[in-house]
Every structure is written in C-alpha cells, then in structure tokens.
Amino acid sequence: MNNSFESFELSTELIFQRFLMDKERRKNFYNGLELADYIALKVMEKDCIDGKDKTYLKDLSSFMRISIPQTSAIASSLKDMGYALWKHDGKGTDGTYLVFTDAGRDFLKKREDNNREYYGNVIAELGEERTTQILSDMRTLVEAMEHASKKMHLKEVE
C-alpha cells in the first residue's frame, strides 16, 4: 500500500482528522488562550503540585518539544495575560523561569470544570474502554509518524 491511491487517501484523512479542530475553535475552547499556552499552564500547575515554585523555560521547552524562542513566546504571552510571572536567576544567565500567579490558578480552575464536562461527554459517547484504546492507538500513530519523519530526514541528508 506504499504508493497507492488508497495510501494517499488514508494519509489525507489522517491530516484532515489531526487538524479537524481548527485554531479558532481551539482558541474559543480555551477562552482565547493558545493551546500551547494552556499546556504550559498545566505544566506549571503540575510543578506546583510536585512542590516546585517555578518552572524553568528549558524544562518547559524540553517537555513540550519546542525551541527556547517558542517557549519564550509562550512565557511572554502568559506574562501579558497575568497568568505567570517571568523571572530569572542571577543576571539571567543562570536560567529564566515562570511562576504561577493567582490569576493563572483561577483560570485553570474554571477551565477544569469545562474540561470535565466536555471530555466526560466524549468518554460517555465512546465508552471508557474504547477511549483508552483510541488514545493508545493515537500514541502508536504518533510514534510511527515520528519514525517515518526521521527516515525522511535521513534520506534528505544523504
């Protein structure tokens, strides 16, 4: 099935499904917040739960698999909305980090109620077992896509 029309249709459907929920709908779902900003807030929340009072940009960058400049844009956005303080150790050479604000905590608390309802409806429609299987299949798909991407990159280098 490597170069067949059927393979092309399948790959097109995967792309369509992956981006079915367009940027505006995602933004509305997270009350105007970009999805990456929301994920960063969730990481900061987890760090607080784990007893860390700050989230270093380098750790956030690594977790989210994005560049430091992209992470800095997220930090700037969260700071501008009042959801985080952007600070640095020493003169900035020892690392920059984000600190959760009360506004950030309040925002997440409100979103959690909406998320519970939304994903509760999704899970109710699919069933817990099927939802778990779909998530497992999605992880497998992402791994296969990353593997294919690496193979393509290796071909380009040769």
Z-matrix of the N, CA and C atoms (Angstrom, degrees):
N
C 1 1.444
C 2 1.532 1 111.47
N 3 1.326 2 120.01 1 9.36
C 4 1.459 3 122.98 2 -173.11
C 5 1.520 4 114.92 3 -57.21
N 6 1.338 5 118.91 4 -51.29
C 7 1.461 6 119.46 5 -174.69
C 8 1.523 7 112.74 6 -117.20
N 9 1.294 8 118.05 7 17.03
C 10 1.453 9 121.01 8 -176.55
C 11 1.527 10 111.51 9 -78.69
N 12 1.322 11 114.61 10 164.67
C 13 1.455 12 120.80 11 176.00
C 14 1.526 13 109.97 12 -61.97
N 15 1.318 14 116.72 13 -36.38
C 16 1.463 15 121.58 14 178.84
C 17 1.533 16 110.39 15 -60.06
N 18 1.322 17 117.25 16 -41.84
C 19 1.460 18 121.91 17 177.24
C 20 1.520 19 110.64 18 -63.86
N 21 1.341 20 116.54 19 -40.23
C 22 1.459 21 120.99 20 177.84
C 23 1.526 22 110.66 21 -62.30
N 24 1.339 23 116.93 22 -45.59
C 25 1.464 24 120.62 23 179.18
C 26 1.523 25 111.13 24 -61.75
N 27 1.334 26 116.61 25 -41.01
C 28 1.461 27 120.79 26 179.70
C 29 1.529 28 110.58 27 -63.98
N 30 1.329 29 117.15 28 -44.70
C 31 1.466 30 119.44 29 -179.31
C 32 1.530 31 110.49 30 -66.25
N 33 1.326 32 117.20 31 -37.34
C 34 1.461 33 120.54 32 177.13
C 35 1.524 34 110.17 33 -63.51
N 36 1.314 35 117.76 34 -42.54
C 37 1.463 36 121.87 35 178.50
C 38 1.530 37 110.55 36 -63.39
N 39 1.329 38 117.88 37 -39.42
C 40 1.467 39 120.96 38 177.76
C 41 1.524 40 110.52 39 -61.80
N 42 1.318 41 116.30 40 -44.38
C 43 1.467 42 120.18 41 178.89
C 44 1.526 43 109.71 42 -63.06
N 45 1.319 44 116.68 43 -44.88
C 46 1.458 45 121.01 44 179.88
C 47 1.530 46 110.91 45 -60.38
N 48 1.322 47 117.72 46 -46.96
C 49 1.459 48 121.01 47 -178.79
C 50 1.524 49 111.57 48 -65.60
N 51 1.329 50 116.65 49 -39.02
C 52 1.459 51 121.02 50 -178.32
C 53 1.526 52 111.35 51 -62.18
N 54 1.323 53 116.98 52 -35.99
C 55 1.456 54 121.13 53 -176.48
C 56 1.526 55 113.01 54 -111.86
N 57 1.329 56 115.86 55 20.73
C 58 1.451 57 121.31 56 -179.34
C 59 1.526 58 111.48 57 -58.39
N 60 1.311 59 115.90 58 -42.72
C 61 1.456 60 119.92 59 179.97
C 62 1.527 61 107.38 60 -86.42
N 63 1.317 62 116.15 61 94.95
C 64 1.458 63 120.45 62 -173.49
C 65 1.526 64 112.92 63 -65.95
N 66 1.311 65 114.02 64 169.91
C 67 1.462 66 121.74 65 -173.72
C 68 1.531 67 113.08 66 -56.76
N 69 1.336 68 117.63 67 -42.16
C 70 1.470 69 120.28 68 -178.86
C 71 1.519 70 111.83 69 -64.08
N 72 1.337 71 116.69 70 -43.21
C 73 1.468 72 119.77 71 179.70
C 74 1.519 73 110.20 72 -64.20
N 75 1.341 74 116.57 73 -40.51
C 76 1.474 75 119.14 74 177.72
C 77 1.515 76 110.19 75 -63.75
N 78 1.327 77 116.39 76 -42.51
C 79 1.460 78 120.55 77 -179.22
C 80 1.526 79 110.86 78 -62.72
N 81 1.326 80 117.00 79 -41.69
C 82 1.461 81 120.61 80 177.93
C 83 1.526 82 110.42 81 -65.65
N 84 1.321 83 116.74 82 -38.57
C 85 1.459 84 121.14 83 -179.48
C 86 1.528 85 110.59 84 -62.37
N 87 1.316 86 117.29 85 -35.08
C 88 1.464 87 121.59 86 -179.46
C 89 1.525 88 111.95 87 -102.72
N 90 1.340 89 116.48 88 29.75
C 91 1.468 90 123.21 89 176.64
C 92 1.528 91 113.20 90 51.75
N 93 1.321 92 116.94 91 48.24
C 94 1.456 93 121.44 92 176.75
C 95 1.514 94 114.69 93 85.51
N 96 1.315 95 116.74 94 -4.60
C 97 1.457 96 121.15 95 -178.87
C 98 1.530 97 109.52 96 -88.16
N 99 1.308 98 116.71 97 136.72
C 100 1.464 99 120.23 98 174.20
C 101 1.526 100 108.76 99 -64.85
N 102 1.318 101 116.32 100 149.35
C 103 1.462 102 120.67 101 -179.75
C 104 1.530 103 111.32 102 -58.06
N 105 1.322 104 117.10 103 -40.68
C 106 1.473 105 120.55 104 179.50
C 107 1.531 106 111.11 105 -62.17
N 108 1.331 107 116.87 106 -38.28
C 109 1.471 108 120.80 107 177.49
C 110 1.522 109 110.48 108 -64.51
N 111 1.328 110 115.63 109 -41.76
C 112 1.466 111 120.45 110 179.09
C 113 1.531 112 110.56 111 -62.82
N 114 1.328 113 116.63 112 -43.57
C 115 1.467 114 120.43 113 179.11
C 116 1.522 115 109.68 114 -62.08
N 117 1.325 116 117.21 115 -41.79
C 118 1.467 117 120.71 116 178.17
C 119 1.529 118 110.53 117 -60.23
N 120 1.334 119 117.21 118 -42.48
C 121 1.471 120 120.33 119 177.46
C 122 1.531 121 110.80 120 -61.48
N 123 1.324 122 116.76 121 -40.13
C 124 1.467 123 120.56 122 179.39
C 125 1.529 124 110.77 123 -65.10
N 126 1.328 125 117.14 124 -38.34
C 127 1.470 126 120.89 125 177.04
C 128 1.525 127 109.25 126 -64.97
N 129 1.329 128 117.08 127 -43.40
C 130 1.466 129 120.81 128 178.41
C 131 1.529 130 110.54 129 -61.75
N 132 1.325 131 115.94 130 -40.94
C 133 1.467 132 120.69 131 178.50
C 134 1.530 133 110.47 132 -61.35
N 135 1.327 134 116.37 133 -44.21
C 136 1.469 135 120.41 134 179.46
C 137 1.523 136 110.46 135 -64.33
N 138 1.325 137 117.02 136 -41.16
C 139 1.463 138 119.92 137 177.12
C 140 1.526 139 110.71 138 -58.94
N 141 1.332 140 117.18 139 -41.80
C 142 1.477 141 120.80 140 178.30
C 143 1.532 142 110.56 141 -62.54
N 144 1.322 143 116.13 142 -43.94
C 145 1.467 144 120.54 143 178.47
C 146 1.524 145 110.20 144 -60.88
N 147 1.341 146 115.88 145 -36.78
C 148 1.470 147 121.19 146 179.52
C 149 1.527 148 112.86 147 -78.97
N 150 1.344 149 117.57 148 3.60
C 151 1.458 150 121.58 149 176.67
C 152 1.512 151 115.35 150 90.79
N 153 1.326 152 117.58 151 7.37
C 154 1.467 153 120.81 152 177.79
C 155 1.524 154 108.15 153 -94.08
N 156 1.311 155 116.57 154 131.94
C 157 1.472 156 118.88 155 -178.97
C 158 1.525 157 112.67 156 -93.22
N 159 1.330 158 117.22 157 -0.51
C 160 1.458 159 120.56 158 178.53
C 161 1.522 160 110.04 159 -146.86
N 162 1.334 161 114.49 160 153.19
C 163 1.460 162 121.75 161 178.29
C 164 1.518 163 107.85 162 -119.89
N 165 1.319 164 116.56 163 113.13
C 166 1.460 165 120.92 164 -178.85
C 167 1.524 166 110.45 165 -72.33
N 168 1.328 167 115.22 166 139.72
C 169 1.457 168 120.07 167 -179.82
C 170 1.520 169 112.17 168 -59.05
N 171 1.328 170 117.30 169 -36.85
C 172 1.471 171 119.30 170 -179.74
C 173 1.532 172 110.65 171 -63.95
N 174 1.334 173 117.38 172 -36.38
C 175 1.468 174 120.78 173 178.29
C 176 1.529 175 110.87 174 -71.42
N 177 1.322 176 115.90 175 -40.72
C 178 1.455 177 120.91 176 177.90
C 179 1.531 178 110.16 177 -63.71
N 180 1.314 179 116.45 178 -42.96
C 181 1.456 180 122.52 179 177.90
C 182 1.528 181 110.69 180 -59.41
N 183 1.310 182 116.20 181 -45.27
C 184 1.459 183 121.22 182 179.73
C 185 1.522 184 111.28 183 -64.93
N 186 1.323 185 116.63 184 -45.29
C 187 1.464 186 120.78 185 -178.85
C 188 1.527 187 111.26 186 -62.39
N 189 1.340 188 115.87 187 -43.83
C 190 1.461 189 120.57 188 -176.13
C 191 1.529 190 112.88 189 -84.22
N 192 1.326 191 116.22 190 -7.46
C 193 1.471 192 122.16 191 -179.72
C 194 1.528 193 111.14 192 58.93
N 195 1.338 194 114.69 193 47.07
C 196 1.459 195 120.77 194 177.27
C 197 1.527 196 108.51 195 -130.90
N 198 1.312 197 116.05 196 166.46
C 199 1.464 198 120.77 197 -177.82
C 200 1.531 199 110.74 198 -74.86
N 201 1.323 200 115.34 199 162.67
C 202 1.467 201 120.69 200 176.20
C 203 1.539 202 111.07 201 -61.64
N 204 1.349 203 119.75 202 -42.30
C 205 1.467 204 118.07 203 176.54
C 206 1.544 205 112.79 204 -59.50
N 207 1.332 206 117.41 205 -38.40
C 208 1.466 207 120.09 206 176.74
C 209 1.528 208 110.27 207 -65.65
N 210 1.323 209 116.43 208 -39.91
C 211 1.460 210 121.30 209 179.03
C 212 1.531 211 109.63 210 -66.07
N 213 1.314 212 116.94 211 -38.88
C 214 1.464 213 120.82 212 177.51
C 215 1.524 214 111.08 213 -62.81
N 216 1.332 215 117.16 214 -37.14
C 217 1.473 216 120.60 215 177.76
C 218 1.533 217 109.85 216 -64.31
N 219 1.320 218 116.84 217 -39.33
C 220 1.467 219 121.34 218 177.03
C 221 1.528 220 109.31 219 -64.32
N 222 1.327 221 116.42 220 -46.58
C 223 1.469 222 121.04 221 -180.00
C 224 1.523 223 110.32 222 -58.53
N 225 1.308 224 116.55 223 -42.73
C 226 1.461 225 121.34 224 179.55
C 227 1.532 226 110.83 225 -63.10
N 228 1.311 227 115.90 226 -43.45
C 229 1.457 228 121.20 227 179.24
C 230 1.525 229 111.31 228 -62.52
N 231 1.327 230 117.13 229 -46.94
C 232 1.471 231 121.25 230 -179.94
C 233 1.526 232 110.99 231 -63.87
N 234 1.328 233 115.47 232 -38.27
C 235 1.474 234 120.24 233 177.56
C 236 1.528 235 110.20 234 -64.51
N 237 1.338 236 116.67 235 -45.41
C 238 1.464 237 121.14 236 -179.00
C 239 1.530 238 112.15 237 -62.30
N 240 1.324 239 117.27 238 -32.72
C 241 1.473 240 120.95 239 179.23
C 242 1.525 241 112.29 240 -83.49
N 243 1.342 242 115.80 241 -8.23
C 244 1.462 243 119.39 242 -179.85
C 245 1.522 244 114.30 243 83.51
N 246 1.340 245 117.03 244 11.07
C 247 1.463 246 121.09 245 -178.12
C 248 1.526 247 112.75 246 -86.46
N 249 1.330 248 116.52 247 -14.27
C 250 1.464 249 120.49 248 -179.32
C 251 1.522 250 109.60 249 -153.14
N 252 1.320 251 114.73 250 154.05
C 253 1.460 252 121.73 251 169.80
C 254 1.513 253 106.13 252 -101.22
N 255 1.330 254 117.04 253 137.90
C 256 1.461 255 121.65 254 179.59
C 257 1.513 256 106.54 255 -108.24
N 258 1.327 257 116.22 256 113.06
C 259 1.461 258 121.19 257 -175.16
C 260 1.528 259 109.96 258 -127.45
N 261 1.336 260 115.14 259 178.35
C 262 1.465 261 119.52 260 178.64
C 263 1.523 262 110.36 261 -144.22
N 264 1.322 263 114.30 262 153.27
C 265 1.463 264 121.17 263 173.59
C 266 1.521 265 108.60 264 -86.43
N 267 1.308 266 116.03 265 144.09
C 268 1.468 267 119.81 266 178.84
C 269 1.507 268 110.55 267 58.46
N 270 1.326 269 115.76 268 -132.82
C 271 1.461 270 121.06 269 179.41
C 272 1.535 271 110.98 270 -97.02
N 273 1.317 272 115.46 271 19.64
C 274 1.464 273 120.22 272 -179.56
C 275 1.507 274 112.28 273 99.00
N 276 1.323 275 116.81 274 -14.48
C 277 1.464 276 120.11 275 -179.24
C 278 1.522 277 111.79 276 -80.95
N 279 1.340 278 116.99 277 -16.90
C 280 1.464 279 120.80 278 -178.74
C 281 1.525 280 112.17 279 -92.50
N 282 1.307 281 117.67 280 4.74
C 283 1.449 282 121.50 281 176.49
C 284 1.512 283 113.23 282 121.24
N 285 1.337 284 115.00 283 142.94
C 286 1.449 285 120.09 284 174.61
C 287 1.517 286 107.92 285 -109.73
N 288 1.337 287 115.12 286 151.65
C 289 1.456 288 118.86 287 -175.11
C 290 1.517 289 110.40 288 -149.38
N 291 1.323 290 114.13 289 166.54
C 292 1.454 291 122.08 290 176.72
C 293 1.516 292 109.27 291 -111.76
N 294 1.335 293 115.63 292 144.85
C 295 1.460 294 122.63 293 175.43
C 296 1.528 295 106.83 294 -121.98
N 297 1.303 296 115.98 295 128.91
C 298 1.459 297 123.64 296 178.72
C 299 1.527 298 110.42 297 -62.47
N 300 1.324 299 118.31 298 134.95
C 301 1.465 300 121.50 299 174.25
C 302 1.527 301 109.26 300 -103.07
N 303 1.327 302 115.91 301 167.65
C 304 1.465 303 119.95 302 176.37
C 305 1.531 304 110.91 303 -60.83
N 306 1.327 305 116.89 304 -36.59
C 307 1.469 306 120.64 305 178.32
C 308 1.533 307 110.55 306 -62.86
N 309 1.327 308 116.89 307 -39.19
C 310 1.462 309 121.21 308 176.90
C 311 1.518 310 111.49 309 -64.59
N 312 1.324 311 116.16 310 -43.02
C 313 1.469 312 120.74 311 177.96
C 314 1.529 313 110.95 312 -62.86
N 315 1.336 314 116.16 313 -44.41
C 316 1.468 315 120.80 314 179.69
C 317 1.526 316 111.29 315 -62.30
N 318 1.331 317 115.94 316 -42.26
C 319 1.465 318 120.12 317 178.98
C 320 1.526 319 110.18 318 -59.35
N 321 1.331 320 116.81 319 -48.25
C 322 1.461 321 119.78 320 -178.65
C 323 1.522 322 111.98 321 -63.95
N 324 1.308 323 116.86 322 -38.91
C 325 1.467 324 119.85 323 179.68
C 326 1.528 325 110.45 324 -60.25
N 327 1.333 326 116.91 325 -44.04
C 328 1.465 327 120.82 326 179.00
C 329 1.530 328 111.15 327 -65.43
N 330 1.337 329 115.57 328 -40.53
C 331 1.471 330 119.62 329 -179.73
C 332 1.524 331 111.13 330 -67.16
N 333 1.311 332 117.76 331 -34.47
C 334 1.469 333 120.87 332 -178.54
C 335 1.518 334 111.66 333 -59.94
N 336 1.325 335 117.06 334 -40.36
C 337 1.465 336 120.39 335 178.00
C 338 1.525 337 110.39 336 -61.67
N 339 1.334 338 116.52 337 -45.40
C 340 1.468 339 120.32 338 177.97
C 341 1.529 340 111.50 339 -64.97
N 342 1.338 341 116.47 340 -41.01
C 343 1.467 342 120.18 341 179.15
C 344 1.524 343 111.35 342 -62.34
N 345 1.334 344 115.95 343 -42.84
C 346 1.469 345 119.30 344 179.70
C 347 1.523 346 110.83 345 -58.73
N 348 1.331 347 115.38 346 -44.70
C 349 1.463 348 119.20 347 -179.79
C 350 1.534 349 110.92 348 -65.68
N 351 1.339 350 116.75 349 -48.69
C 352 1.466 351 121.27 350 -177.59
C 353 1.531 352 111.32 351 -60.91
N 354 1.344 353 116.52 352 -55.34
C 355 1.457 354 119.16 353 -177.32
C 356 1.521 355 111.87 354 -71.58
N 357 1.331 356 116.76 355 -26.56
C 358 1.461 357 119.79 356 173.57
C 359 1.519 358 110.27 357 -61.84
N 360 1.340 359 116.46 358 -41.67
C 361 1.467 360 120.60 359 176.98
C 362 1.524 361 111.48 360 -64.87
N 363 1.322 362 117.23 361 -40.80
C 364 1.464 363 121.27 362 178.84
C 365 1.529 364 109.56 363 -62.94
N 366 1.327 365 117.10 364 -47.69
C 367 1.467 366 121.58 365 -179.14
C 368 1.529 367 110.50 366 -64.91
N 369 1.335 368 116.93 367 -39.02
C 370 1.466 369 120.47 368 178.50
C 371 1.529 370 110.50 369 -62.25
N 372 1.334 371 116.05 370 -39.21
C 373 1.464 372 119.96 371 -179.23
C 374 1.529 373 111.60 372 -70.18
N 375 1.320 374 117.15 373 -41.19
C 376 1.467 375 120.67 374 -176.64
C 377 1.525 376 113.33 375 -89.72
N 378 1.317 377 116.64 376 -26.90
C 379 1.463 378 120.81 377 -172.96
C 380 1.523 379 108.96 378 90.99
N 381 1.320 380 115.40 379 148.00
C 382 1.464 381 120.40 380 -175.68
C 383 1.527 382 112.23 381 -64.06
N 384 1.333 383 116.47 382 -43.40
C 385 1.468 384 120.10 383 -177.97
C 386 1.526 385 111.24 384 -64.54
N 387 1.339 386 116.60 385 -45.10
C 388 1.467 387 119.84 386 -179.66
C 389 1.528 388 110.71 387 -66.54
N 390 1.333 389 117.45 388 -39.30
C 391 1.462 390 121.14 389 178.35
C 392 1.528 391 110.09 390 -60.49
N 393 1.330 392 116.19 391 -44.76
C 394 1.464 393 120.96 392 178.20
C 395 1.523 394 110.58 393 -60.52
N 396 1.332 395 117.13 394 -42.71
C 397 1.463 396 120.85 395 179.73
C 398 1.524 397 111.31 396 -65.66
N 399 1.326 398 116.94 397 -41.75
C 400 1.464 399 120.85 398 178.95
C 401 1.529 400 109.97 399 -61.86
N 402 1.326 401 117.64 400 -44.17
C 403 1.472 402 120.65 401 178.85
C 404 1.526 403 110.74 402 -61.93
N 405 1.316 404 116.45 403 -41.18
C 406 1.466 405 120.20 404 177.44
C 407 1.528 406 110.28 405 -62.99
N 408 1.330 407 116.34 406 -44.09
C 409 1.466 408 120.37 407 178.17
C 410 1.530 409 111.34 408 -63.64
N 411 1.331 410 117.16 409 -37.42
C 412 1.464 411 120.32 410 178.16
C 413 1.527 412 110.96 411 -64.17
N 414 1.333 413 117.09 412 -40.89
C 415 1.475 414 120.29 413 177.22
C 416 1.523 415 109.97 414 -61.78
N 417 1.326 416 115.95 415 -42.88
C 418 1.471 417 120.60 416 178.74
C 419 1.526 418 109.98 417 -62.75
N 420 1.332 419 117.19 418 -42.27
C 421 1.463 420 121.58 419 178.78
C 422 1.528 421 110.75 420 -62.27
N 423 1.323 422 117.66 421 -45.53
C 424 1.460 423 121.42 422 179.65
C 425 1.530 424 110.23 423 -61.03
N 426 1.328 425 117.16 424 -42.79
C 427 1.468 426 120.74 425 178.20
C 428 1.523 427 110.68 426 -61.49
N 429 1.337 428 117.10 427 -43.21
C 430 1.472 429 120.88 428 179.13
C 431 1.523 430 110.45 429 -64.30
N 432 1.337 431 117.09 430 -39.60
C 433 1.462 432 120.64 431 179.33
C 434 1.527 433 110.83 432 -67.47
N 435 1.333 434 117.23 433 -38.77
C 436 1.468 435 120.37 434 177.03
C 437 1.523 436 110.33 435 -65.52
N 438 1.323 437 116.71 436 -40.52
C 439 1.468 438 121.26 437 178.53
C 440 1.532 439 109.83 438 -63.41
N 441 1.334 440 116.68 439 -44.87
C 442 1.472 441 120.69 440 178.75
C 443 1.520 442 110.62 441 -63.04
N 444 1.321 443 116.65 442 -38.74
C 445 1.463 444 121.15 443 179.37
C 446 1.525 445 110.38 444 -63.72
N 447 1.328 446 116.69 445 -42.91
C 448 1.469 447 120.38 446 178.62
C 449 1.515 448 110.64 447 -63.21
N 450 1.339 449 117.38 448 -40.39
C 451 1.468 450 120.76 449 178.29
C 452 1.523 451 109.94 450 -63.07
N 453 1.334 452 117.11 451 -41.31
C 454 1.455 453 120.96 452 179.12
C 455 1.522 454 110.51 453 -64.43
N 456 1.325 455 116.31 454 -41.29
C 457 1.470 456 121.41 455 179.58
C 458 1.528 457 109.47 456 -62.81
N 459 1.315 458 117.48 457 -41.93
C 460 1.457 459 120.80 458 179.40
C 461 1.523 460 110.60 459 -62.63
N 462 1.331 461 117.53 460 -38.80
C 463 1.473 462 121.49 461 178.08
C 464 1.522 463 110.24 462 -63.30
N 465 1.357 464 116.73 463 -41.01
C 466 1.457 465 120.75 464 -178.68
C 467 1.525 466 111.58 465 -65.98
N 468 1.322 467 117.09 466 -32.57
C 469 1.459 468 121.77 467 -178.77
C 470 1.526 469 110.81 468 -72.46
N 471 1.321 470 116.62 469 -33.56
C 472 1.477 471 120.91 470 -176.47
C 473 1.481 472 113.76 471 -67.23
